[in-house]
Each structure stands twice: as C-alpha cells, then as structure tokens.
Amino acid sequence: MPAEEKIDIDLFKTVFKAMAQSDNLEIMANHLTQLLVAALDIKGCTIFAVNPETEELEVLASFGLSMNYVHKGPVMKDKSIGATMVGEPIVVRDINKSDRLQYPDDARKEGIGAIVSIPIKFYDTAIGALRLYHHDVWDISKKDIDSLSVLSRNIGLAMSYTRMLKAVKKIRYTIEDVQSLW
C-alpha cells in the first residue's frame, strides 16, 4: 500500500505565510515546528542550525518533544543521521531497525518510532536540519519527502535572510551611534 500524502498546497500556503510574516528567526522557527506537528499529525519537530565552530547541530526551535530529549546531549552533525548533512534526506522508518541514531535509547524512551531528517541548505551547503518525529513506524511518501525538501530550502533562505537583516540592523545602529558622537 502506498504511503499517504499529507502535504498539500494549503499547508505550503500556511507555512510560507508564517515565514514571510516574521523577521525574527526564532519566532518563525517556533511557528513552523508547531504548524508541521499539527498538519502532519506527528509527535514532534525540531529545526537545527549548524554551529560551524563546534560542528554541532544546535536547536533553533522544537515542538512536541520533552526538554529531556531536546537537551539529551550534543548532536554532532557527522554522527546524528549523518548523511543529512551531506545533503540527502534520510528516512529512519523504524528507529528499532536502524543504526543511524546518535541517541537511540533516548529516542525509544521519548516514544519516537520514526524520524525523517531533511537538510536545510543555502547555496547547496547544509546549514541545518529539519527533523520530524513520528510516534510509530512511518511510511512517508516520496512526494512528501520532496515537499519537505522544498520547504527546508525555503527555511534555509529565511535563516540566511534573517541573519543578514540582523547584521545590517546592527551595522546601522553602530553607524548611528558613531554619528551621534560627532
């Protein structure tokens, strides 16, 4: 039996509207995780950003998961469903039959049955990951994986845009401060 497709144009409209209406990365990411959990009827969602200095995936936003699970330990980009950071979506259909997890016991204790990990890219460089957590074994459709990949590329654009906007504002305020001294 083919996997049920859950992502449609209405979900895209809602998600992109939430992204377009925020210049605050953390608020936008929190809205996205909540929207995805509700729309896909899944256990949880996390958006990670890569810290280039430590090579860790740092939580930008998470919804539906316990604080213990979210803060279980450092999530290393090359150990935690590592191929995601090479740029490929990874589906761990059943966590009990996979050796790809960095913290498999914590995932079982959390009640996670499956994980989908999609790279968040900017200019073909993985700058983060979108992770979806399901209660049960999950047969996600190829079309939904493709849709999530498009979504994650847009998250990468939004992450880069909000970071640039923050930097430009900081420069502007610095220039204004310097000009006020004259």
Number of C-alpha atoms within 10 A of each C-alpha: 4 8 12 12 14 14 18 12 9 9 15 15 11 12 19 15 11 16 21 10 9 15 16 15 20 15 14 22 24 17 18 24 23 17 18 20 20 14 13 15 12 18 22 23 27 27 27 23 23 21 14 10 6 11 14 19 22 21 17 18 22 24 22 16 16 12 10 10 13 19 11 12 10 16 20 17 25 15 14 18 23 17 17 23 25 13 18 15 22 19 20 22 18 16 21 16 9 12 11 15 17 18 16 15 11 15 19 14 9 16 14 23 19 26 26 22 27 30 30 33 23 18 9 12 13 20 21 29 29 24 22 25 23 21 16 16 15 19 16 17 15 13 15 16 19 14 16 22 20 16 18 21 19 17 27 23 16 21 25 16 14 17 15 12 14 15 12 12 12 12 12 12 12 12 11 11 11 10 9 8 6 5
